[in-house]
Every structure is written in structure tokens, then in C-alpha cells.
Amino acid sequence: MKKVINVVGAIIYSEDKVLCAQRSKNMSLPLMWEFPGGKIESGESEKEALIREIKEEMKCDLVVGEKVTTTEHEYEFGIVKLTTFKCTLNNQMPTLTE
């Protein structure tokens, strides 16, 4: 049985634009586009994980809104269970770190 990896993604929107990020060529699933976010750590809620991941990856604060959906995708390395949330930036503009 494949490992299930629980992750969260932020659908960050402003007016008529949505932020997507391109994965590094050195990461798994290289150069694919995704909503920013990441893995949920033990003891974290989905929203806590999303806020932490965006602070780590983009150096900005996030206001997490309503849940959009949860989907599962199977890859060679496991099953990714992705939960996405509508989000807005608090004050700072993102600064990419990866």
C-alpha cells in the first residue's frame, strides 16, 4: 500500500488574478505548476500548516478563508491528498525562497 501524504494548498487571489508557483527543477515533479503550500506536520491543523508553509516559502502572512476542495493524486512515490483553501495576502507581498 502506498504512503498517503497530506498537503495543503493556498489559492491566493487578488481581484482577477490567482497566484501559482512553479516547482524547482531539482524537486520531485520538476517544473510543474502548483498552488503554494506543503505537507501537514504532526499536530498541525490544515490552516496552521498552510500559514506556516507560506511564511517559510514566500515570507508573507496569509488570511486563510474557506476550504475549496480535497483531491487525491497517485504518483510513484505515494498518494498525495491535497486540500485547498481560498486565501488572501495580509499585508506583505510574497518573496520566493525556493
N, C-alpha and C positions, 0 to 999 in steps of 0.2 A: 504494500500500500504506500502511495506517495505521501510525502510530508505536506501538510496544509500550512501555508504561510499567510497570516492575517496582516493585511496592509490597509492604509487609509490614503485617500487622495483628496486634494483640495481643488474644487472648481472655483478658481478665483476670478471674479468678474468685475468689470467696471464699465458702466454704460453699455456699449455694444461689443466689448472685447472680452475674451477669455484667455487666461494665461496657461500655456502649455510649455513643458520643458523637454529638451532633447537629451537623452541619456548619452553619457560619455562613450567613446569607442572602446574604452577599457572595462566597461561594466557588462554584466550579463544583459542580453537583449540589446546589444550596442546600437546606438544612433536611432533607437525607436523613440517616438514621441509619447509623453505621458503627462498626466496631471501630477504636480509635485506632491510629495508625501513620503510615506515609508512604512516600515514594519512597526507593529504594535508591540511594545515591550511588556514583559510580565508585570501585572499590577496596574497597567495603564488603561484608561478608558479610550475609546476611539478618538474622542475630541482632544484629550490630553496628548495622545500620540501625534495627532495632526499638528497641534500647536508647537510641540517640541520639534518635530521634523522640519517644519517651515522655518523656525528660528535657527536650526542648525544649517539647513540647506540654503536659505535665502536671506538670513539676517533681518527678518522683519516680523512684525506682530500680525496676527490673523484674528479676525472675528469669525468664528465657526457658526454657521447657520444650520438650516435643516438638512437632514440626510436626503440624498438623491436616490441612491440605489446600492445594492450589493450584487456583485457578479463574481463568478469563478472562472478562471482560465487555467487549463492544464498545460504544463510545459514539461520538458525532460527532467528538470530538477525538482518538480513538485507542483502542487496546485496552489495558485495564488487566489486568495479570497479578498477582493478589493471592495471596500466601502467608501463611497464618495459623498462629500458634503459641499453644499453651496457655501462660499466664503467670500469675505471682502477683506481688503488690507486695512489695518487700523490707521497708521499714520505714515510709516516708512515705506518707501519703495523697495522692492526686492534687490538684493545684491547676490548674484550667483556665486556659490562656493565650490561647486563640483563641476 
